[in-house]
Structures are given as structure tokens and as C-alpha cells.
Amino acid sequence: MLHRAVALNAPLIDATPDEFRVALVEWIDARGTELQPTYHDHGTTAQLLDHQRDLQRLLFDDGWMRWGWPTSVGGIGGSPLFRAILGEELTTRGLVHSAAWSMTEVLGPAVVHFAPALATEVVPPMLRGDERWCQGFSEPDAGSDLGSLRTTARHSGDDWIIDGQKLWTSWAHHAQRCIVLARTEDGVAGSRGITAFFVDMGSPGIDVRPLQTMADVDEFCEMFFDAVRVPDSRVIGKRGEGWAVAQHILACERGPIFWQRGGWLLRHLAEVAQLTEPGDARAEQLLANAYAQVIALRARSRATQRLVAAGHLRGADSSIDKVLIAAADQAVFDAARLVFAGEIELDDSDRADRFRKEWMYSRAATIYGGTSEIQRDIIANRLLDLPRGS
């Protein structure tokens, strides 16, 4: 059995990504069923997150969860590519759900970058799974257009007072912390005048209401802020720098998270391919299209990983990554729906339930994280310099 000391062995800091992967896979294989979820297939939101918490504690204590993070926040150091590899190995093996795993990579780097002193306090318990975070960005009238958000924060002594509403906040009802965007400057419209806050979810004045999706999953929530007090020390970055924080978070979302999601999609596509009847021309066509879409995503995402690891976050061109992942996600589960025709719609088996929920979730791929229409507009105007329509 791979000894715990191997995970904490300093020479791994200088290891290549392939060497790191080999050591990690050896550790996972040695642990065997200890890492497997105890629930069937998809599981409830609470089951997914409880299992992930237990797994994170084991990964943290044995060192793997700390690779690729700076020592200032309890990390061991080494390339950020190590974090992408860890997420990929866990999601493609079905040890964690790719969506639930994402918050660590989406939010953690932004706090490290914009609030290093705060990060030393709050990132270690997040890495170990002792705390969960959520992201308070979207609002009823401000989804892809975050510049239209109406949640406000006014200065009061050493505190800020936040009032407003957030919507589609994933796992808010299971989170202890939330990164909240609020408008802090009167008379300043658009992306300017927004500040990011690190908010304790147990603060008086926060009301969280889970939303049940058509897939019978309570992942999303709406949140109401009624005179919620947040100390000055919990501002992420500077006052009015919230748009930069948001862009950093979105760039991180389209880095390691998309890489592991691509692996997750390949795992499901392989399962569908194995169950396809030979000679089914329509199914084979959809499978080929889905495979091409996922490989295109993986090729693009690999380049993104290299840039992120070198400290260069993508800007407007990250919209290309978002368009590709939405297309790949829907292509995979469209193929599944054809191959499992009737089963996905009507059957009560674990497999049918799992693919039914994933197919429904994939319908939102062109909406969450910025709609495909908005992403194509960014690509056309900011990357291709095409003229706007009249």
C-alpha cells in the first residue's frame, strides 16, 4: 500500500504532471472502496456534499488536497496542474460529482489572489471540507448581465450593510460562506461600482430558500439579504474592485473545472457507447458528434490549463471554452437519450434516474455561467472585431 508519506514527499513538488498522476492513481487504487460513495448513482444533494466532505478530509490529511496551493493557505505548493489532475481523477472515476467539486477551484483562487490575509484564515478549512462556499452573483434581473445587479452594500462604521436578493446560488443551503457581489457606489452603473464580500452564511438577515429543479434536485437556491452586516475586513480586493474579482472567478471556472467536466463527459459517453446496438446508424452518428465535441473541448481546455498554471488567466477568449463545454455537454446526453430511448423517460432504474438527471442538467449548459448567446456576442465583438448588427 502507498504510504501516506509519499503524498507529502517534497520531491513531488518538482514532479511532472504525469509523475504526479501516477502517484495519485496508485494512492486511489490502494484505498479502493474506502473512497467510493455509499449512495446509489446520482444521490441527493446532501449525500453528494457529505461524501465529498469526508473525501476531502481524507485527501487533505494525506496531502493530496494541498498540492498546487500556496503554503500560506496550508498548501504544499507545486504546479496548479496538480489540482486539475486531482479533480479529473476523482470525477472520471465517479468518486465525486463534477459540479459539486467545482466550488473549491472556482472561488478559492480568487480569495488567495485578492485577499491573501483573509485567505490564510478561510481557505484551509475549505480545502479540508470543513466548510463549504457558495457564489452569490446572479439575481432575478441580472444573470449573464452581472452589470445590472441591484443588491447594494452601504458603509456603516466598520461594517457594510447588504440588502438585496440572489438567485440560482448553488448549494447555498449547505454553505458556511458566500462570495457576494453588491453595488457600493451610488449613481455608478454597469460593471463599475461593484464590490465583492466574503459573507458568513450564519449572519443575521440571510434567508436561504432551496429551489427544486425539474430533475428533482435541490441544488439551486434563492437568497435574501436584509440588512446583513459584513466587516470591512471581509471585503475581497478593494472597494469597487468586484468586477475584477468576478472576472477572475469566471476565468478560474473555465480552467480546471472545464477540464474535469470534460473527463466526466467522456466517462458517460463511454458508458453510452458500450450499450449502443451495432449498426444503429443514428446512434453512431450522435456518438461520433458527441465524441468530436468533447475532444474539441479537451483540446481547448488543455491549453487553458497550461495558461492557468503559468499564471495567465484567459480573458474574453474564455468565452470560447464556455461555448465548447455547453455544446459538448448537450451532445453527450442527447446521444444518451437516443440510445436509452424510453428508459430515460419512463424507467425507475438507477441508471435511468442518473442519466435522466444529467440530461436535464445539460439543458442548462447553454445558460449557466453566461449564456451561449452572450458568449458568442463577446467572441464576435471582442475577439473577431465584427460589427454589431443594426
KOLMAR-599570 format. One record per residue (C-alpha): x, y, z. Coordinates in nm, 4 decimals, always signed. Layout:
% residues N
((X Y Z));
...
//
This chain:
% residues 390
((+0.0000 +0.0000 +0.0000));
((+0.1198 +0.3504 -0.0841));
((+0.2271 +0.5084 +0.2418));
((+0.0881 +0.8465 +0.3397));
((+0.4415 +0.9903 +0.3382));
((+0.4555 +0.9532 -0.0406));
((+0.1766 +1.2108 -0.0755));
((+0.3697 +1.4573 +0.1389));
((+0.7063 +1.3824 -0.0186));
((+0.8763 +1.7093 -0.1142));
((+1.0251 +1.5817 -0.4442));
((+0.6724 +1.5632 -0.5886));
((+0.6756 +1.9437 -0.5994));
((+0.9172 +1.9162 -0.8894));
((+0.7368 +1.6210 -1.0443));
((+0.5918 +1.6352 -1.3931));
((+0.2117 +1.6192 -1.4240));
((+0.2421 +1.2605 -1.5455));
((+0.4533 +1.1620 -1.2435));
((+0.2059 +1.3275 -1.0108));
((-0.0829 +1.1443 -1.1766));
((+0.0912 +0.8065 -1.1412));
((+0.1456 +0.8605 -0.7677));
((-0.2118 +0.9820 -0.7187));
((-0.3649 +0.6888 -0.9078));
((-0.1560 +0.4470 -0.7011));
((-0.2932 +0.6053 -0.3840));
((-0.6529 +0.5934 -0.5100));
((-0.6213 +0.2300 -0.6144));
((-0.4676 +0.1394 -0.2791));
((-0.7614 +0.2973 -0.0948));
((-1.0119 +0.1028 -0.3043));
((-1.3736 +0.1032 -0.1894));
((-1.2916 +0.3364 +0.1006));
((-1.3255 +0.6292 -0.1421));
((-1.6455 +0.5125 -0.3115));
((-1.9782 +0.6871 -0.2420));
((-2.2225 +0.4870 -0.0333));
((-2.5281 +0.6230 -0.2195));
((-2.6595 +0.4851 -0.5490));
((-2.5636 +0.6638 -0.8714));
((-2.6605 +1.0303 -0.8617));
((-2.7515 +1.0660 -0.4940));
((-2.9265 +1.3571 -0.3209));
((-2.7590 +1.6950 -0.2835));
((-2.6937 +1.6277 +0.0855));
((-2.5451 +1.2849 +0.0082));
((-2.3178 +1.4255 -0.2626));
((-2.1854 +1.7004 -0.0380));
((-2.1495 +1.4854 +0.2743));
((-1.9492 +1.2266 +0.0818));
((-1.7341 +1.4987 -0.0729));
((-1.6649 +1.6453 +0.2726));
((-1.5453 +1.3095 +0.4045));
((-1.3320 +1.2518 +0.0948));
((-1.1783 +1.5991 +0.1140));
((-1.0750 +1.5420 +0.4747));
((-0.9001 +1.2209 +0.3775));
((-0.7348 +1.3887 +0.0766));
((-0.6254 +1.6859 +0.2867));
((-0.4887 +1.4783 +0.5729));
((-0.2922 +1.2614 +0.3284));
((-0.1685 +1.5692 +0.1450));
((-0.3325 +1.5355 -0.1966));
((-0.5832 +1.8169 -0.1437));
((-0.2962 +2.0537 -0.0593));
((-0.0874 +2.0095 -0.3743));
((-0.0920 +2.3070 -0.6103));
((-0.1980 +2.5502 -0.3351));
((+0.0434 +2.8027 -0.1758));
((+0.1899 +2.7263 +0.1648));
((+0.0322 +3.0464 +0.3007));
((-0.3095 +2.8758 +0.2944));
((-0.1994 +2.5351 +0.4181));
((-0.0911 +2.4077 +0.0792));
((+0.2244 +2.2203 -0.0156));
((+0.2996 +2.4112 -0.3350));
((+0.3743 +2.2666 -0.6746));
((+0.2063 +2.3270 -1.0078));
((-0.1646 +2.4228 -1.0207));
((-0.1874 +2.1467 -1.2820));
((-0.1801 +1.9048 -0.9887));
((-0.5194 +2.0384 -0.8785));
((-0.6630 +1.9844 -1.2257));
((-0.5327 +1.6277 -1.2287));
((-0.6788 +1.5574 -0.8850));
((-1.0220 +1.6812 -0.9904));
((-1.0053 +1.4872 -1.3151));
((-0.9149 +1.1570 -1.1491));
((-1.1871 +1.1941 -0.8868));
((-1.4655 +1.2912 -1.1265));
((-1.3858 +1.0464 -1.4065));
((-1.3868 +0.7610 -1.1548));
((-1.7223 +0.8733 -1.0159));
((-1.5771 +0.9387 -0.6708));
((-1.7250 +1.2913 -0.6687));
((-1.9743 +1.4737 -0.8880));
((-1.8051 +1.7243 -1.1179));
((-2.0485 +2.0055 -1.0376));
((-2.0238 +1.9649 -0.6599));
((-1.6437 +1.9565 -0.6724));
((-1.6212 +2.2846 -0.8620));
((-1.6573 +2.5441 -0.5851));
((-1.3100 +2.4787 -0.4447));
((-1.1450 +2.5656 -0.7749));
((-1.3853 +2.8412 -0.8711));
((-1.3743 +3.0504 -0.5528));
((-1.0580 +2.9568 -0.3626));
((-0.8014 +3.1080 -0.6055));
((-0.9844 +3.4427 -0.6127));
((-0.9643 +3.4820 -0.2339));
((-0.5958 +3.3822 -0.2407));
((-0.5292 +3.6421 -0.5128));
((-0.7388 +3.9371 -0.3924));
((-0.7431 +3.8855 -0.0131));
((-0.4260 +3.6953 +0.0862));
((-0.4524 +3.7807 +0.4578));
((-0.8122 +3.6582 +0.4713));
((-0.7187 +3.3513 +0.2669));
((-0.4799 +3.2258 +0.5355));
((-0.7787 +3.2024 +0.7714));
((-1.0579 +3.0756 +0.5478));
((-0.9019 +2.8630 +0.2714));
((-0.7596 +2.5741 +0.4836));
((-1.0984 +2.4684 +0.6295));
((-1.2483 +2.4935 +0.2798));
((-0.9779 +2.2668 +0.1357));
((-1.0296 +2.0122 +0.4123));
((-1.4057 +2.0080 +0.3571));
((-1.4842 +2.1504 +0.6996));
((-1.6563 +2.4457 +0.5311));
((-1.8430 +2.4858 +0.2032));
((-1.8607 +2.8043 -0.0005));
((-2.1134 +2.9346 -0.2495));
((-2.1213 +3.2152 -0.5053));
((-2.3774 +3.4983 -0.4790));
((-2.3642 +3.6531 -0.8259));
((-2.6845 +3.6074 -1.0298));
((-3.0055 +3.7930 -0.9467));
((-3.3642 +3.7778 -1.0799));
((-3.2849 +4.0581 -1.3276));
((-2.9092 +4.0040 -1.3586));
((-2.7982 +3.6617 -1.4758));
((-2.5461 +3.6706 -1.7587));
((-2.5507 +4.0515 -1.7332));
((-2.3920 +4.0947 -1.3896));
((-2.3501 +4.4652 -1.4585));
((-2.7243 +4.5015 -1.3941));
((-2.7164 +4.3635 -1.0387));
((-2.9218 +4.5533 -0.7802));
((-2.8009 +4.4126 -0.4475));
((-2.6484 +4.7016 -0.2560));
((-2.3969 +4.7469 +0.0243));
((-2.3639 +5.0716 +0.2195));
((-2.0829 +5.1636 +0.4538));
((-2.1720 +5.1952 +0.8224));
((-1.8796 +5.2493 +1.0603));
((-1.6502 +4.9483 +1.0338));
((-1.9174 +4.7391 +0.8616));
((-2.1078 +4.7131 +0.5371));
((-2.4840 +4.6619 +0.5271));
((-2.6004 +4.4372 +0.2425));
((-2.9565 +4.4376 +0.1093));
((-3.0904 +4.2528 -0.1922));
((-3.1627 +3.9160 -0.3498));
((-2.9554 +3.6495 -0.5257));
((-3.0835 +3.3644 -0.7404));
((-2.9527 +3.0297 -0.8731));
((-2.6934 +3.0108 -0.5949));
((-2.5703 +2.6517 -0.5947));
((-2.5558 +2.4704 -0.2577));
((-2.6247 +2.7870 -0.0559));
((-2.8363 +2.5877 +0.1918));
((-2.5307 +2.3714 +0.2709));
((-2.2693 +2.6516 +0.2691));
((-2.0987 +2.8312 +0.5561));
((-1.9550 +3.1153 +0.3425));
((-2.0577 +3.3061 +0.0318));
((-1.8772 +3.5442 -0.2023));
((-2.1362 +3.8143 -0.2697));
((-2.1275 +4.0885 -0.5322));
((-2.3026 +4.4109 -0.4331));
((-2.3204 +4.7631 -0.5691));
((-2.1407 +5.0036 -0.3354));
((-2.1294 +5.3268 -0.5364));
((-2.4418 +5.5389 -0.5892));
((-2.5053 +5.6606 -0.9398));
((-2.2478 +5.4283 -1.0963));
((-2.3988 +5.1887 -1.3474));
((-2.2754 +4.8773 -1.5219));
((-1.9693 +4.6875 -1.4087));
((-1.8233 +4.9799 -1.2180));
((-1.9036 +5.0438 -0.8542));
((-1.9371 +4.6767 -0.7565));
((-1.7573 +4.5258 -0.4550));
((-1.7045 +4.1625 -0.3559));
((-1.7690 +4.0500 +0.0030));
((-1.6875 +3.7304 +0.1919));
((-2.0052 +3.6696 +0.3898));
((-2.0723 +3.4269 +0.6733));
((-2.3942 +3.2429 +0.5860));
((-2.4949 +3.2321 +0.9517));
((-2.5154 +3.6127 +0.9673));
((-2.8484 +3.7590 +1.0857));
((-3.0644 +3.8769 +0.7965));
((-2.9803 +3.5981 +0.5473));
((-3.2722 +3.3874 +0.4287));
((-3.1901 +3.0891 +0.2015));
((-3.4663 +2.9111 +0.0110));
((-3.3814 +2.5963 -0.1902));
((-3.5316 +2.5612 -0.5388));
((-3.6359 +2.2190 -0.6653));
((-3.5415 +2.1687 -1.0303));
((-3.7324 +1.9599 -1.2858));
((-3.4692 +1.6909 -1.2226));
((-3.5929 +1.6748 -0.8607));
((-3.2637 +1.8160 -0.7309));
((-3.2409 +2.0991 -0.4768));
((-2.9003 +2.2282 -0.5850));
((-3.0061 +2.5873 -0.6524));
((-3.1264 +2.8448 -0.4022));
((-3.2529 +3.1981 -0.3825));
((-3.1053 +3.4152 -0.1073));
((-3.2412 +3.7281 +0.0551));
((-3.0192 +3.9796 +0.2358));
((-3.1949 +4.2068 +0.4855));
((-2.9517 +4.4491 +0.6493));
((-2.6764 +4.1871 +0.6685));
((-2.3658 +4.3217 +0.8420));
((-2.0252 +4.2359 +0.6960));
((-1.6991 +4.3651 +0.8487));
((-1.4620 +4.5804 +0.6434));
((-1.2065 +4.3014 +0.6784));
((-1.4272 +4.0759 +0.4648));
((-1.4051 +4.2876 +0.1513));
((-1.2326 +4.0855 -0.1220));
((-0.9899 +4.3105 -0.3027));
((-1.0629 +4.6811 -0.2886));
((-1.3864 +4.8764 -0.2778));
((-1.5207 +4.8933 -0.6327));
((-1.2978 +4.6048 -0.7486));
((-1.5775 +4.3485 -0.7518));
((-1.5910 +4.3249 -1.1298));
((-1.2244 +4.2240 -1.1409));
((-1.2928 +3.9612 -0.8722));
((-1.5889 +3.8307 -1.0736));
((-1.3836 +3.8057 -1.3920));
((-1.1087 +3.6206 -1.2048));
((-1.3658 +3.3733 -1.0697));
((-1.5180 +3.3194 -1.4140));
((-1.1717 +3.2611 -1.5609));
((-1.0998 +3.0022 -1.2894));
((-1.4369 +2.8403 -1.3579));
((-1.3327 +2.7905 -1.7182));
((-0.9957 +2.6441 -1.6193));
((-0.9597 +2.3232 -1.4127));
((-1.3376 +2.2896 -1.3782));
((-1.3932 +2.2569 -1.7512));
((-1.1036 +2.0118 -1.7738));
((-1.2551 +1.7777 -1.5176));
((-1.6039 +1.8207 -1.6660));
((-1.4624 +1.7051 -1.9991));
((-1.3343 +1.3907 -1.8302));
((-1.6728 +1.3420 -1.6652));
((-1.8414 +1.3650 -2.0059));
((-1.6009 +1.1116 -2.1612));
((-1.6833 +0.8666 -1.8810));
((-2.0559 +0.8934 -1.9530));
((-2.0045 +0.8820 -2.3296));
((-1.8066 +0.5578 -2.2971));
((-2.0915 +0.4044 -2.0982));
((-2.3416 +0.5045 -2.3670));
((-2.1185 +0.3716 -2.6469));
((-2.0881 +0.0311 -2.4789));
((-2.4656 -0.0062 -2.4744));
((-2.5288 +0.1086 -2.8336));
((-2.6680 -0.1557 -3.0651));
((-2.4237 -0.2330 -3.3528));
((-2.5490 -0.0958 -3.6835));
((-2.7655 +0.1764 -3.5315));
((-2.6637 +0.4491 -3.7770));
((-2.8460 +0.7332 -3.5999));
((-2.6941 +0.6471 -3.2613));
((-2.3483 +0.6084 -3.4129));
((-2.3795 +0.9492 -3.5777));
((-2.4754 +1.1146 -3.2490));
((-2.1988 +0.9326 -3.0630));
((-1.9406 +1.0446 -3.3203));
((-2.0616 +1.4034 -3.2978));
((-2.0538 +1.3943 -2.9178));
((-1.7038 +1.2475 -2.9173));
((-1.5822 +1.5193 -3.1557));
((-1.7384 +1.7880 -2.9372));
((-1.5791 +1.6532 -2.6186));
((-1.2356 +1.6142 -2.7796));
((-1.2558 +1.9716 -2.9125));
((-1.3362 +2.0860 -2.5593));
((-1.0498 +1.8809 -2.4159));
((-0.8004 +2.0192 -2.6670));
((-0.9018 +2.3757 -2.5899));
((-0.9190 +2.3079 -2.2157));
((-0.5716 +2.1556 -2.2112));
((-0.4301 +2.4792 -2.3496));
((-0.6262 +2.6723 -2.0877));
((-0.4813 +2.4562 -1.8081));
((-0.1300 +2.5387 -1.9233));
((-0.2061 +2.9113 -1.9216));
((-0.3658 +2.8962 -1.5759));
((-0.0693 +2.7012 -1.4393));
((+0.1632 +2.9708 -1.5759));
((-0.0424 +3.2419 -1.4037));
((-0.2155 +3.3718 -1.7168));
((-0.5932 +3.3633 -1.6818));
((-0.7890 +3.3834 -2.0048));
((-0.9894 +3.6980 -2.0649));
((-1.2551 +3.7373 -2.3333));
((-1.1311 +3.4280 -2.5139));
((-1.2525 +3.2141 -2.2211));
((-1.5921 +3.2558 -2.3874));
((-1.4705 +3.0024 -2.6450));
((-1.4232 +2.7482 -2.3654));
((-1.7771 +2.8173 -2.2397));
((-1.9364 +2.7695 -2.5835));
((-1.7459 +2.4436 -2.6322));
((-1.8387 +2.2914 -2.2980));
((-2.2076 +2.3730 -2.3436));
((-2.2096 +2.2068 -2.6865));
((-2.0213 +1.9002 -2.5603));
((-2.2416 +1.8581 -2.2533));
((-2.5627 +1.8615 -2.4526));
((-2.4222 +1.6418 -2.7309));
((-2.3246 +1.3645 -2.4871));
((-2.6608 +1.3467 -2.3164));
((-2.8558 +1.3878 -2.6409));
((-2.6778 +1.0724 -2.7584));
((-2.7654 +0.9038 -2.4292));
((-3.1301 +0.9931 -2.4661));
((-3.1447 +0.8277 -2.8088));
((-2.9574 +0.5131 -2.7035));
((-3.1666 +0.4812 -2.3860));
((-3.4901 +0.5859 -2.5590));
((-3.7848 +0.5080 -2.3363));
((-3.5607 +0.4092 -2.0472));
((-3.4584 +0.7655 -1.9622));
((-3.8163 +0.8906 -1.9915));
((-4.0023 +0.6096 -1.8155));
((-3.7775 +0.3696 -1.6260));
((-3.7127 +0.3755 -1.2495));
((-3.3715 +0.2060 -1.2584));
((-3.0659 +0.3721 -1.1050));
((-2.9108 +0.4174 -1.4497));
((-3.2258 +0.5753 -1.5914));
((-3.2509 +0.8108 -1.2944));
((-2.8856 +0.9110 -1.3259));
((-2.8947 +0.9785 -1.6997));
((-3.2338 +1.1482 -1.6754));
((-3.0975 +1.3947 -1.4211));
((-2.7799 +1.4514 -1.6198));
((-2.9779 +1.5091 -1.9407));
((-3.1974 +1.7646 -1.7660));
((-2.8929 +1.9342 -1.6135));
((-2.7295 +1.9530 -1.9562));
((-3.0205 +2.1637 -2.0847));
((-2.8910 +2.4444 -1.8645));
((-2.5359 +2.4204 -2.0029));
((-2.6101 +2.6973 -2.2527));
((-2.7401 +2.9202 -1.9716));
((-2.5355 +2.8835 -1.6510));
((-2.2025 +3.0650 -1.6240));
((-2.3042 +3.3022 -1.9034));
((-2.5478 +3.2152 -2.1829));
((-2.4131 +3.0901 -2.5142));
((-2.5692 +3.3926 -2.6851));
((-2.3737 +3.6299 -2.4607));
((-2.0539 +3.4280 -2.5118));
((-2.0901 +3.4371 -2.8906));
((-2.1502 +3.8111 -2.8741));
((-1.8263 +3.8514 -2.6770));
((-1.6392 +3.6356 -2.9288));
((-1.7799 +3.8311 -3.2238));
((-1.7158 +4.1765 -3.0847));
((-1.4085 +4.1463 -2.8655));
((-1.2143 +3.8707 -3.0406));
((-1.3204 +3.8909 -3.4051));
((-1.3964 +4.2650 -3.4069));
((-1.7117 +4.2059 -3.6069));
((-1.9564 +4.4983 -3.6433));
((-2.2668 +4.4934 -3.4288));
((-2.5980 +4.4435 -3.6057));
((-2.8208 +4.7428 -3.6551));
//
